[in-house]
Amino acid sequence: MTGRRSVLTVVSMLILFLICSCDLFHLKVVWEEEKDLSGFVLSVDGGSVELTCPAVGSAAHYRWYLEEVQVHDGQTYAAEAFAEPAVRSYTCVVTGSSDEILFTKEYVLAYTGLPTVYVNTKSGDKIASRNEYVDADIRILKADGTEDLNSECTVKGRGNSSWFDHEKKGMNFKLPSKSKVLGMKKSKKWSVISNDTDSSMMGNWFASYIGRTIFNSGAEWEPKYEFVNLVVNGDYAGCYVIAESIKIEGNRVDIPDIAELTKDPENDNNGDGKVDLYDGGFIMEVSFNGRGNTTATMYGAHLSFKDPDLDEVEGDWTRKAIAEHATQVVNRFEAALFGDSGADYRDYLDVPSFIDWYLVNEFMGNFEAGFLTSTYFYYNPADGKIHMGPNWDFDKTILFLGNEVVTGRERNYWFRELVRDPAFVAALKDRWNSKKAGLEDAFDILADKFHDIDAAREMNDRRWNRQDGATESRVLQWLGSKMEWMDSYIESL
């Protein structure tokens, strides 16, 4: 009987623990949902903004302070306009008839000099899923207050570790028709990226910049990024970047979509006199375990379809046939690369795109490029080759692991095999030596961009209580050290 009572006691304690844990979790979630963010205010165009302190009582006296200097008496205060991007901290102090403090509230007011994106879900609920789109409205104002976009849309959460492990979350939005966004070319699908893992907030933007302007063989599309403020359902959410999403279409990865391929003779995209799956293009992600519609190559690379979505096949070939074909395309290249077929791997790989892709990822210290995740390539039926890129997901780069110079090359078995080829190494050295001067010049562009988002970073750090932001000098020092390391490493190949 004693043993049974002990077991029941343990079970009862476990149940109580679970109930308490659930209650505590519920309280945490409720607190996060009800957190008052009304104290974070943006001046979109730098003009005066009216701040109103909550009413406390008829006998209350309201005083406004900028830092510690009183600037106004009264419940409502029209804050001065901004001459340049900056962040100000105002406090409203409410006192009673005996001058006792009844209430205080801080208002962090910023003019960031950046465009502002307003997303309002139709239901008013937060964006809670990265799998299901919800209806919303989106409005984008430029830094001068003029309107860039005003449309209905659908939105969902985005990211992997950034979605599950971070409070500050990104989103994808889809417009009803192709539209320009902040000067970027027309499309329906866009990404809003949090950069929360990147203490510099510069990894994605700078990788895109050097990938488009320096390390680009001329034909490869690379996504653009624009820094913005984001406001969701009326609450300031932080500094983000809007990015062109990776997808097959004329303004992005411009290849025929294999999911839409039909046997019409006009679809002989590789000019071999017949129409088959080699006439269709696709974009794949290489990762350590794959996700989504996943397949694996003979050498163990896990491949997932980025575009098309194999759940939306509209052409004359089945989902299974397309998946098997994509695997065969990569197997064909790998067999040539590792000498299993006797073919020349250059017949199946666009070498210039691989070299540029490698140099961007190596320089940025992107350890995920070791086939960990977010490593993309596409197959272009026009030349029958695999092209590396587009580059994507650089929030775990630069100072992510402190001052350590990190790389993913050791895990990228394609690269390990390619550098055994003297011709590849010679091309890699030539490309690096011809482009590194331009990379040094890009440091000035990066320094200017740091200045451009100074106020936005400060506002973001206050919103998310961050104190670990990587400074401009630390980032430039790290990149300078990485250049020296790459000079030595590439020369040693």
Secondary structure, DSSP 8 states (H G I E B T S, - for coil): -HHHHHHHHHHHHHHHHHHHHHHHHHHHHHHHHH---TTEEE-SSS--EEEE-----TT-EEEEEETTEEEEESSEEEE---SSSEEEEEEEEEE-TTS-EEEEEEEEEEE-SS-EEEEEETT------SSS-EEEEEEEE-TTS-EEEEEEEEEEEE-SHHHHS-SS-EEEEEEEEEEEETTEEEEEEEEEE---S-TTS-HHHHHHHHHHHTS--SS-----EEEEEEEETTEEEEEEEEEE---BSTTSB-S-BGGG----GGG-TT-SSS-SGGG-BEEEEEESS--SSEEE-TT--EEEEEES-GGG--SSS-HHHHHHHHHHHHHHHHHHHTTSSS--GGGTB-HHHHHHHHHHHHHHT-GGGTTTSSEEEEEETTTTEEEE------TT-TTTTTT----STTT-HHHHHHTTSHHHHHHHHHHHHHHHHHHHHHHHHHHHHHHHTHHHHHHHHHHTT------HHHHHHHHHHHHHHHHHHHHH-
